[in-house]
Amino acid sequence: MAMVRKVLLACLVLLLACAALTAVHQATARTEKIDMRSLMLDISPFPEEWERCIGPTQQPAHVHPERSASEFWFVGFCPTDSERFEQGIDGATHAVFRYGDGLEATFVFYATFLRQDFSERYTISPWSVPAGWSYTSQVADRFRFACAEMEPFELGRVVTKCRMATQYGEYVSSFSTTLEPDYMTLEELERVLVAIDERMALHLREAD
């Protein structure tokens, strides 16, 4: 029994040491700040009939104050001639938030992004990963992707919304889109998420 306790104690010490090293690594912010505009999606991975209709633009501090980011950029895309983007039904949005370090970003990711972006408000089905979906980020520190049927703003029209929240060190990226055959398929959506990962990986690698 004494030997078992020693082994368990040694394992616990090792786990605590690894956690401490991880915390120190995540708490270290990059000395060279990345131009946030370079992290924003462009139109290239979207279907041909889509266009950029908002931004990219830096958002003022009073927008999403609960996310307490030091800097926050936003861009919106929509199907050509869509009249429902302003109502939040059609189209896609991409936002990137910068925090002081990885630990702060991790806290906000769990406390705010996961709770708000995947809220059950307006949903008529639970958030879940679509059948046949296999993509997961190999770049992000943390990744959540799910879709749900919604009736947004009580307009009486059911839509499928898919959302992704990812953390890359001191950055958190948020993406949301309407998923319908006439607007975007799962295959087209995967191309967009891959583009987000590739863009983040490129610029984070250059800043290290």
Contacts in CASP RR format, 6 or more apart in sequence:
PFRMAT RR
TARGET T0000
AUTHOR 0000-0000-0000
METHOD contacts of the structure
MODEL  1
MAMVRKVLLACLVLLLACAALTAVHQATARTEKIDMRSLMLDISPFPEEW
ERCIGPTQQPAHVHPERSASEFWFVGFCPTDSERFEQGIDGATHAVFRYG
DGLEATFVFYATFLRQDFSERYTISPWSVPAGWSYTSQVADRFRFACAEM
EPFELGRVVTKCRMATQYGEYVSSFSTTLEPDYMTLEELERVLVAIDERM
ALHLREAD
23 103 0 8 1.000
26 101 0 8 1.000
26 102 0 8 1.000
26 103 0 8 1.000
26 106 0 8 1.000
26 141 0 8 1.000
26 169 0 8 1.000
27 101 0 8 1.000
27 102 0 8 1.000
27 103 0 8 1.000
28 101 0 8 1.000
29 100 0 8 1.000
29 101 0 8 1.000
29 102 0 8 1.000
29 170 0 8 1.000
30 170 0 8 1.000
30 204 0 8 1.000
30 207 0 8 1.000
30 208 0 8 1.000
32 207 0 8 1.000
33 98 0 8 1.000
33 207 0 8 1.000
34 203 0 8 1.000
34 204 0 8 1.000
34 206 0 8 1.000
34 207 0 8 1.000
36 58 0 8 1.000
36 71 0 8 1.000
36 73 0 8 1.000
36 96 0 8 1.000
36 98 0 8 1.000
37 56 0 8 1.000
37 73 0 8 1.000
38 199 0 8 1.000
38 203 0 8 1.000
39 73 0 8 1.000
39 96 0 8 1.000
39 171 0 8 1.000
39 173 0 8 1.000
39 199 0 8 1.000
39 200 0 8 1.000
39 203 0 8 1.000
40 56 0 8 1.000
40 73 0 8 1.000
40 75 0 8 1.000
40 94 0 8 1.000
40 96 0 8 1.000
41 75 0 8 1.000
41 77 0 8 1.000
41 94 0 8 1.000
41 175 0 8 1.000
41 192 0 8 1.000
41 195 0 8 1.000
41 196 0 8 1.000
41 199 0 8 1.000
42 52 0 8 1.000
43 50 0 8 1.000
43 51 0 8 1.000
43 52 0 8 1.000
43 77 0 8 1.000
44 195 0 8 1.000
45 191 0 8 1.000
45 192 0 8 1.000
45 194 0 8 1.000
45 195 0 8 1.000
46 77 0 8 1.000
46 92 0 8 1.000
46 184 0 8 1.000
46 188 0 8 1.000
46 192 0 8 1.000
47 79 0 8 1.000
47 183 0 8 1.000
47 184 0 8 1.000
47 188 0 8 1.000
49 79 0 8 1.000
49 80 0 8 1.000
50 77 0 8 1.000
50 78 0 8 1.000
50 79 0 8 1.000
50 80 0 8 1.000
50 91 0 8 1.000
50 92 0 8 1.000
50 184 0 8 1.000
51 77 0 8 1.000
51 78 0 8 1.000
51 79 0 8 1.000
51 80 0 8 1.000
52 75 0 8 1.000
52 76 0 8 1.000
52 77 0 8 1.000
53 76 0 8 1.000
53 77 0 8 1.000
53 78 0 8 1.000
53 85 0 8 1.000
54 74 0 8 1.000
54 75 0 8 1.000
54 76 0 8 1.000
55 74 0 8 1.000
55 75 0 8 1.000
55 76 0 8 1.000
56 73 0 8 1.000
56 74 0 8 1.000
56 75 0 8 1.000
57 73 0 8 1.000
57 74 0 8 1.000
57 75 0 8 1.000
58 71 0 8 1.000
58 72 0 8 1.000
58 73 0 8 1.000
59 72 0 8 1.000
59 73 0 8 1.000
59 74 0 8 1.000
59 95 0 8 1.000
63 72 0 8 1.000
63 74 0 8 1.000
64 72 0 8 1.000
64 97 0 8 1.000
66 112 0 8 1.000
66 116 0 8 1.000
67 97 0 8 1.000
67 108 0 8 1.000
67 112 0 8 1.000
67 113 0 8 1.000
67 172 0 8 1.000
68 99 0 8 1.000
68 108 0 8 1.000
69 97 0 8 1.000
69 98 0 8 1.000
69 99 0 8 1.000
69 108 0 8 1.000
69 172 0 8 1.000
70 98 0 8 1.000
70 99 0 8 1.000
70 100 0 8 1.000
71 97 0 8 1.000
71 98 0 8 1.000
72 95 0 8 1.000
72 96 0 8 1.000
72 97 0 8 1.000
72 98 0 8 1.000
73 95 0 8 1.000
73 96 0 8 1.000
74 93 0 8 1.000
74 94 0 8 1.000
74 95 0 8 1.000
75 93 0 8 1.000
75 94 0 8 1.000
75 95 0 8 1.000
76 85 0 8 1.000
76 91 0 8 1.000
76 92 0 8 1.000
76 93 0 8 1.000
76 94 0 8 1.000
77 91 0 8 1.000
77 92 0 8 1.000
77 93 0 8 1.000
77 94 0 8 1.000
78 85 0 8 1.000
78 90 0 8 1.000
78 91 0 8 1.000
78 92 0 8 1.000
79 90 0 8 1.000
79 91 0 8 1.000
79 182 0 8 1.000
79 183 0 8 1.000
82 90 0 8 1.000
82 91 0 8 1.000
84 90 0 8 1.000
85 91 0 8 1.000
87 152 0 8 1.000
87 153 0 8 1.000
87 155 0 8 1.000
88 152 0 8 1.000
88 153 0 8 1.000
89 152 0 8 1.000
89 153 0 8 1.000
89 155 0 8 1.000
89 157 0 8 1.000
89 159 0 8 1.000
89 178 0 8 1.000
90 159 0 8 1.000
90 178 0 8 1.000
90 183 0 8 1.000
91 177 0 8 1.000
91 178 0 8 1.000
91 183 0 8 1.000
92 175 0 8 1.000
92 176 0 8 1.000
92 177 0 8 1.000
92 178 0 8 1.000
92 184 0 8 1.000
92 192 0 8 1.000
93 174 0 8 1.000
93 175 0 8 1.000
93 176 0 8 1.000
93 177 0 8 1.000
94 173 0 8 1.000
94 174 0 8 1.000
94 175 0 8 1.000
94 196 0 8 1.000
95 173 0 8 1.000
95 174 0 8 1.000
95 175 0 8 1.000
96 171 0 8 1.000
96 172 0 8 1.000
96 173 0 8 1.000
96 174 0 8 1.000
97 105 0 8 1.000
97 108 0 8 1.000
97 171 0 8 1.000
97 172 0 8 1.000
97 173 0 8 1.000
97 174 0 8 1.000
98 170 0 8 1.000
98 171 0 8 1.000
99 105 0 8 1.000
99 108 0 8 1.000
99 170 0 8 1.000
99 171 0 8 1.000
99 172 0 8 1.000
100 170 0 8 1.000
101 169 0 8 1.000
101 170 0 8 1.000
102 141 0 8 1.000
102 167 0 8 1.000
102 169 0 8 1.000
102 170 0 8 1.000
104 170 0 8 1.000
105 167 0 8 1.000
105 169 0 8 1.000
105 170 0 8 1.000
105 171 0 8 1.000
105 172 0 8 1.000
106 141 0 8 1.000
106 142 0 8 1.000
106 167 0 8 1.000
108 172 0 8 1.000
109 142 0 8 1.000
109 165 0 8 1.000
109 167 0 8 1.000
109 172 0 8 1.000
113 144 0 8 1.000
113 165 0 8 1.000
113 172 0 8 1.000
113 174 0 8 1.000
114 144 0 8 1.000
114 165 0 8 1.000
117 144 0 8 1.000
117 163 0 8 1.000
117 165 0 8 1.000
117 174 0 8 1.000
117 176 0 8 1.000
118 127 0 8 1.000
118 144 0 8 1.000
118 146 0 8 1.000
118 163 0 8 1.000
118 165 0 8 1.000
120 126 0 8 1.000
120 127 0 8 1.000
122 150 0 8 1.000
122 151 0 8 1.000
122 152 0 8 1.000
122 153 0 8 1.000
122 154 0 8 1.000
123 148 0 8 1.000
123 149 0 8 1.000
123 150 0 8 1.000
124 148 0 8 1.000
124 149 0 8 1.000
124 150 0 8 1.000
124 151 0 8 1.000
124 158 0 8 1.000
125 148 0 8 1.000
125 149 0 8 1.000
126 148 0 8 1.000
127 146 0 8 1.000
127 147 0 8 1.000
127 148 0 8 1.000
127 163 0 8 1.000
128 146 0 8 1.000
128 147 0 8 1.000
128 148 0 8 1.000
129 145 0 8 1.000
129 146 0 8 1.000
129 147 0 8 1.000
130 147 0 8 1.000
130 162 0 8 1.000
130 186 0 8 1.000
132 186 0 8 1.000
133 145 0 8 1.000
133 186 0 8 1.000
133 190 0 8 1.000
135 145 0 8 1.000
135 190 0 8 1.000
135 193 0 8 1.000
135 194 0 8 1.000
136 143 0 8 1.000
136 145 0 8 1.000
137 143 0 8 1.000
137 166 0 8 1.000
137 193 0 8 1.000
137 197 0 8 1.000
138 197 0 8 1.000
139 168 0 8 1.000
139 197 0 8 1.000
139 198 0 8 1.000
139 200 0 8 1.000
139 201 0 8 1.000
140 166 0 8 1.000
140 167 0 8 1.000
140 168 0 8 1.000
140 173 0 8 1.000
140 197 0 8 1.000
140 200 0 8 1.000
141 167 0 8 1.000
141 168 0 8 1.000
141 169 0 8 1.000
142 165 0 8 1.000
142 166 0 8 1.000
142 167 0 8 1.000
143 164 0 8 1.000
143 165 0 8 1.000
143 166 0 8 1.000
143 167 0 8 1.000
144 164 0 8 1.000
144 165 0 8 1.000
144 166 0 8 1.000
145 162 0 8 1.000
145 163 0 8 1.000
145 164 0 8 1.000
145 193 0 8 1.000
146 162 0 8 1.000
146 163 0 8 1.000
147 160 0 8 1.000
147 161 0 8 1.000
147 162 0 8 1.000
147 163 0 8 1.000
147 179 0 8 1.000
148 160 0 8 1.000
148 161 0 8 1.000
149 158 0 8 1.000
149 159 0 8 1.000
149 160 0 8 1.000
149 161 0 8 1.000
150 158 0 8 1.000
150 159 0 8 1.000
150 160 0 8 1.000
150 161 0 8 1.000
151 157 0 8 1.000
151 158 0 8 1.000
151 159 0 8 1.000
152 159 0 8 1.000
152 161 0 8 1.000
159 178 0 8 1.000
159 180 0 8 1.000
160 178 0 8 1.000
160 179 0 8 1.000
160 180 0 8 1.000
161 176 0 8 1.000
161 177 0 8 1.000
161 178 0 8 1.000
161 179 0 8 1.000
162 176 0 8 1.000
162 177 0 8 1.000
162 179 0 8 1.000
162 189 0 8 1.000
163 174 0 8 1.000
163 175 0 8 1.000
163 176 0 8 1.000
163 177 0 8 1.000
164 173 0 8 1.000
164 174 0 8 1.000
164 175 0 8 1.000
164 176 0 8 1.000
164 193 0 8 1.000
164 196 0 8 1.000
165 172 0 8 1.000
165 173 0 8 1.000
165 174 0 8 1.000
165 175 0 8 1.000
166 172 0 8 1.000
166 173 0 8 1.000
166 196 0 8 1.000
166 197 0 8 1.000
166 200 0 8 1.000
167 173 0 8 1.000
168 200 0 8 1.000
168 204 0 8 1.000
169 204 0 8 1.000
171 200 0 8 1.000
171 204 0 8 1.000
173 196 0 8 1.000
173 200 0 8 1.000
175 192 0 8 1.000
175 193 0 8 1.000
175 196 0 8 1.000
177 184 0 8 1.000
177 189 0 8 1.000
177 192 0 8 1.000
178 184 0 8 1.000
179 185 0 8 1.000
179 186 0 8 1.000
179 189 0 8 1.000
184 192 0 8 1.000
END
